[in-house]
Amino acid sequence: MPMTDKKRKTDAAWKQKNIKTVACRLYRADAEAFREYAAAQGRSVNDLLREYVAGCLGRPLERRTAVEDELEKDG
């Protein structure tokens, strides 16, 4: 079932409020080598980077569910 415009707008607003992108710049060869490394591990680049950040912070990263978001909205 396709996503409705209202759902798309709601999701975009939530992401703008709650999500921040952290990026780094790499030479193309290094970026491709890292993508290949991630693929060889059966993981995504994003997954590996999130794991590294969690390790640096010394705790798991926040992962919220749609149910938790609804509970927060309802107060």
N, C-alpha and C positions, 0 to 999 in steps of 0.2 A: 504494500500500500504506500503510495507516495506521501511525502511529508507535506502538510498543509502550510500555507503562507504564514498563518498565525503561529504554528509550532516553530517554523524556521526563524521567525522574528523573536520569539520568546527564547529560543536556544541561543541566538546571536547576542541578545541582551544579557543573558546569564553569563556567557563566555566573556563578554567585554567586562563585566563586573568582577568575575572570579578567576579568570585565567590570564596568565602572563607568559609570553613566549620569551625564552632565553635562547640566544643564538650565538654561534661563533663562525668566524670566517676561516676557511681552509683552502689551500691550493686544491685544484680539481683532482689531482692524482691522489692526494691524501684523503679527500672526501670519498672518492671512489673506492680506495683501499679499505676505508672504514665501513662503507656499505657492504663490500664483499665480505669483510670480517663478520659483520652482523648476520648476513645471510648464511654464512658457514656455521654460525652458532644457532641458526634457526630462530633468530630474534630480529626485531626491528631496530633501526638506529635510535629511534625515540625511546624504546624500552631500555637499551643499554645506557643511554645518557641519563634517563630517569634513575636507573639503578646507581649510577655513579654519584649523582646529586644526593640521593638518599644516604649513600655511604659517607659522603662529605659532611652531611648534616648529623649523622649518627642516629637517624631515626627513619622510619618509613615515611614516604611522602603521603600527603592527604589524598584520599580517594573517596569521593562522595558519590552516593547513589541518588537516583532520581527520587526515591522515597525520602531520603534525608533532606533533599532540596524542598520537597513539598511540605514536609513537617516544619522546616524553617519558615517557609512562606506563610503557613497557617498560624504560626506563632506559638 
